[in-house]
Amino acid sequence: MADTKYIPAVGRRKTAIARVRLTPAKEQSLVVNGKSAKEYFGTDERALIAIEALDLAELNETYAVSAKVTGGGINAQAEAIRMGIARAATKINLGTRTTLKKAGYLKRDPRAKERKKPGLKKARKAPQWSKR
């Protein structure tokens, strides 16, 4: 690990995929698709969701996080970044794995929209029944 300048990881949630890089830095920052987290997500809440794993891991150094995100909605993207950061943090320090796992940050959320079936209006919604 010492020869690489950053620690890469991938996080996923629903259909969102985040490629995350943790780079040692003087101060903590989060850059998503070339924009600051506040600018990309619009609210501090989603930016905090994305960084939660880094705060919970309690790493000795501060890290600059850069993420490339595709697919899904912005909430799923924030949670995918959180998973990517959690995976990268376990690469840095294996001792953080138990706390991150307990918090549920290492578990992938596989839920996705169910496909529409023929004869139905949506995945499960049937057309209104009429007697005549």
N, C-alpha and C positions, 0 to 999 in steps of 0.2 A: 504493500500500500504506500510505502514511503516514496516510491518513484513517481507516482501520479500526483498532480497538483490538486485534484478534486476527487470527491467520492461520488460516483454515479449510482442512481437507483431508479426504479420504475414503480409508480403507484397507479392503481386502477380503482375506479368505482363506477358502477353501471356501465355506461359507454364512454366515460371520460378516461383518458390516458395521460399521465404526467411523467415526463422524463426530468428527473431532478438531479442537480449537481450541488454538492456542498463543498464550498471552498473556504479554507481558513482565512479570516479577515479580522480587521481591527474592531469593526462594529457590525452588528447583526442587520441584515437587509434581505428583502425578498423581491426578486424580479421575475415577473411572469410574462412570457412572450414579449420580452423587451420593454415592458412597462413596469412601473412600481406597482406593488400589490394594491395599494389604495386606489390608484388610477385604473387598474385592470378590473378589480372586483366592484368598485364603486362604494363599498362600505367597509368600515374597519372590522366589522363582525366576521366577514368571510376571510379577511386577511389574517385575523387572529385564529380562525379555525385551521388555516393552512400552516401556521407557525406553532400550533399547540404541541406537536410532537417534539419540536426542538426544545421548548420550555420544559416539558416533562422529562426529557432525557437527561437534563442537567449536565451537559457536556462542559468540560473545563474551558475549552476555547470557544470563541464566538465564530460563527460561520455566516458567510454570505450565501444565500440560496438563490439559484437561478433555475427556473422551470420552463419547459416547453409543454404546453397543454393543448390537446385536441379532443373534440367530441364532448358530448354531454352538456349539461347546463352549468352555470357558474358555481352553484353549490356543490355539485358532484366533482367539478374541477378542483375546488378548494380542498375537498376531502381526499381526492386522488393525490394532490400535492402533499397533504398531511401524511398519507401512507408512504409516499416516496421518501419523505424526510425521515420517517420512522425507520424504514428499511436501511437508509444510509447511516442513521445513528447507530443501528445495531452492528453495522460493519466497522464503525469507529470503535465502539465499546460494547462488547457482548453482554456486559452486566446490565445494560439498560433494557435488554430484550424482555425480561419478565415484567417490568413496569409498563412498557409500551404494549405488551401483549394483554395485560390485565385491563388496560384502558381501551383495548379494542382497535388500536391504530394499525396493527399488523394484519388484521383480518380483512380480506377483500369482500366488499359488498356486491354480490353477483346479481342483485335484482335488476331486471331490465324490463322494458315494456313487452307484454305478451303479444304475440302476433294475432292479427285478425283472422278469424275462421270464415270459410264460405257459408253463406246462408245467414250469417249474423251481422249486426250493424257494427259491432266492435269485437274485441276478443271474446267476451262472454255475453254481451247485451243482445238479446233476441229482438226481432221486430215485434211490434205490438200485435197481440192476438185479437182477431175479430171473428165473431161467430158467423157473420154473413159478408 
